[in-house]
């Protein structure tokens, strides 16, 4: 998410607002809805930004559901000067969710963000690695083990991280929360809890399965059903930020673009499946998308690549 353009240090949220409104909602999202820490952090930022605007506008003393459409429109117009369009859409999505939550619990009676007009989103296709680039990245931990005498625990764990992100299409939050009891090694599948606390079954692939068994049997500090799969040497579960930094290191080694992230391996997973003829609805199920339209963006990627190949190769293009 983009930073506010003014760069000013934000005013802290009033403690009663945080204790009575914000934190209970965020706890609900994280603990009951199982939203990722990234989404929870972004929704916190959205509410804090909104409440700062209420205070600047002299509206903070009014009930949240007393705001009218014109005032929400003023907030959106001002926010456009501080955030890009994608961030603004994410903020408003979070604020709508805030109102829906408290309406369900009877503390608010209406949602003033319903139907508010937002600037049109620019169309951006997801970034992904080519199959050759993905191979190079996934082999990086093994190369490091073979040529530099790296710590075997770290090398095999990092290889497992990359294999599961790409081979199973997991979100980074899903990988960090993965326990051994969620994996059926014999069947080669993992049951993961995704967004909205929805469970799905993910095939992990033959290569990932082999790496998992090797890491579990030779290096894992603990391997009980409730023990985390992706850990440090002391058995502590790794955080998404740790995995992001780990991937940056391997990207640098491979000479790949440094703006690629663990989530781009998920994009690559989907794109390569479609490139090789996988059914769109199957890919939707594997990714855990609630709507097919979310998955359809990957068809645009594959079509763009087909058109590019056609223009370069066909004499009548």
ChimeraX attribute file (.defattr): number of C-alpha atoms within 10 A of each C-alpha:
attribute: neighborCount
match mode: 1-to-1
recipient: residues
	/A:1	15
	/A:2	11
	/A:3	10
	/A:4	16
	/A:5	11
	/A:6	9
	/A:7	8
	/A:8	7
	/A:9	7
	/A:10	10
	/A:11	11
	/A:12	10
	/A:13	15
	/A:14	11
	/A:15	10
	/A:16	9
	/A:17	12
	/A:18	16
	/A:19	12
	/A:20	10
	/A:21	15
	/A:22	18
	/A:23	13
	/A:24	11
	/A:25	20
	/A:26	20
	/A:27	14
	/A:28	14
	/A:29	23
	/A:30	17
	/A:31	11
	/A:32	11
	/A:33	16
	/A:34	19
	/A:35	21
	/A:36	20
	/A:37	15
	/A:38	14
	/A:39	17
	/A:40	19
	/A:41	14
	/A:42	17
	/A:43	24
	/A:44	21
	/A:45	15
	/A:46	20
	/A:47	20
	/A:48	20
	/A:49	17
	/A:50	20
	/A:51	20
	/A:52	18
	/A:53	17
	/A:54	19
	/A:55	12
	/A:56	10
	/A:57	12
	/A:58	10
	/A:59	16
	/A:60	15
	/A:61	8
	/A:62	10
	/A:63	9
	/A:64	18
	/A:65	15
	/A:66	13
	/A:67	17
	/A:68	13
	/A:69	16
	/A:70	11
	/A:71	14
	/A:72	19
	/A:73	16
	/A:74	12
	/A:75	15
	/A:76	21
	/A:77	14
	/A:78	12
	/A:79	20
	/A:80	14
	/A:81	12
	/A:82	16
	/A:83	18
	/A:84	17
	/A:85	18
	/A:86	14
	/A:87	19
	/A:88	21
	/A:89	17
	/A:90	16
	/A:91	24
	/A:92	21
	/A:93	15
	/A:94	20
	/A:95	21
	/A:96	16
	/A:97	17
	/A:98	21
	/A:99	22
	/A:100	18
	/A:101	16
	/A:102	16
	/A:103	15
	/A:104	10
	/A:105	10
	/A:106	10
	/A:107	13
	/A:108	16
	/A:109	15
	/A:110	17
	/A:111	21
	/A:112	20
	/A:113	21
	/A:114	15
	/A:115	9
	/A:116	12
	/A:117	12
	/A:118	14
	/A:119	13
	/A:120	9
	/A:121	11
	/A:122	8
	/A:123	7
	/A:124	7
	/A:125	12
	/A:126	14
	/A:127	18
	/A:128	21
	/A:129	20
	/A:130	12
	/A:131	13
	/A:132	8
	/A:133	16
	/A:134	19
	/A:135	11
	/A:136	18
	/A:137	25
	/A:138	20
	/A:139	16
	/A:140	22
	/A:141	22
	/A:142	17
	/A:143	15
	/A:144	16
	/A:145	16
	/A:146	12
	/A:147	8
	/A:148	9
	/A:149	10
	/A:150	15
	/A:151	10
	/A:152	17
	/A:153	16
	/A:154	17
	/A:155	20
	/A:156	21
	/A:157	24
	/A:158	23
	/A:159	20
	/A:160	26
	/A:161	26
	/A:162	23
	/A:163	26
	/A:164	27
	/A:165	24
	/A:166	26
	/A:167	23
	/A:168	24
	/A:169	27
	/A:170	29
	/A:171	24
	/A:172	24
	/A:173	19
	/A:174	19
	/A:175	23
	/A:176	19
	/A:177	18
	/A:178	22
	/A:179	21
	/A:180	19
	/A:181	16
	/A:182	19
	/A:183	22
	/A:184	14
	/A:185	15
	/A:186	7
	/A:187	10
	/A:188	15
	/A:189	17
	/A:190	22
	/A:191	17
	/A:192	22
	/A:193	21
	/A:194	20
	/A:195	19
	/A:196	14
	/A:197	15
	/A:198	13
	/A:199	12
	/A:200	14
	/A:201	17
	/A:202	21
	/A:203	19
	/A:204	25
	/A:205	15
	/A:206	12
	/A:207	12
	/A:208	22
	/A:209	23
	/A:210	15
	/A:211	18
	/A:212	24
	/A:213	14
	/A:214	15
	/A:215	23
	/A:216	17
	/A:217	12
	/A:218	11
	/A:219	16
	/A:220	22
	/A:221	19
	/A:222	16
	/A:223	16
	/A:224	11
	/A:225	12
	/A:226	12
	/A:227	20
	/A:228	24
	/A:229	31
	/A:230	24
	/A:231	19
	/A:232	15
	/A:233	13
	/A:234	9
	/A:235	15
	/A:236	13
	/A:237	17
	/A:238	16
	/A:239	16
	/A:240	20
	/A:241	11
	/A:242	9
	/A:243	20
	/A:244	15
	/A:245	13
	/A:246	15
	/A:247	21
	/A:248	18
	/A:249	13
	/A:250	20
	/A:251	21
	/A:252	12
	/A:253	14
	/A:254	15
	/A:255	11
	/A:256	16
	/A:257	11
	/A:258	12
	/A:259	9
	/A:260	16
	/A:261	19
	/A:262	22
	/A:263	20
	/A:264	19
	/A:265	27
	/A:266	23
	/A:267	23
	/A:268	24
	/A:269	24
	/A:270	25
	/A:271	26
	/A:272	18
	/A:273	15
	/A:274	18
	/A:275	15
	/A:276	8
	/A:277	8
	/A:278	13
	/A:279	10
	/A:280	17
	/A:281	14
	/A:282	13
	/A:283	21
	/A:284	18
	/A:285	16
	/A:286	18
	/A:287	23
	/A:288	23
	/A:289	16
	/A:290	13
	/A:291	11
	/A:292	14
	/A:293	10
	/A:294	11
	/A:295	22
	/A:296	14
	/A:297	15
	/A:298	24
	/A:299	16
	/A:300	14
	/A:301	17
	/A:302	15
	/A:303	12
	/A:304	13
	/A:305	13
	/A:306	13
	/A:307	12
	/A:308	12
	/A:309	12
	/A:310	13
	/A:311	12
	/A:312	11
	/A:313	10
	/A:314	8
	/A:315	7
	/A:316	7
	/A:317	10
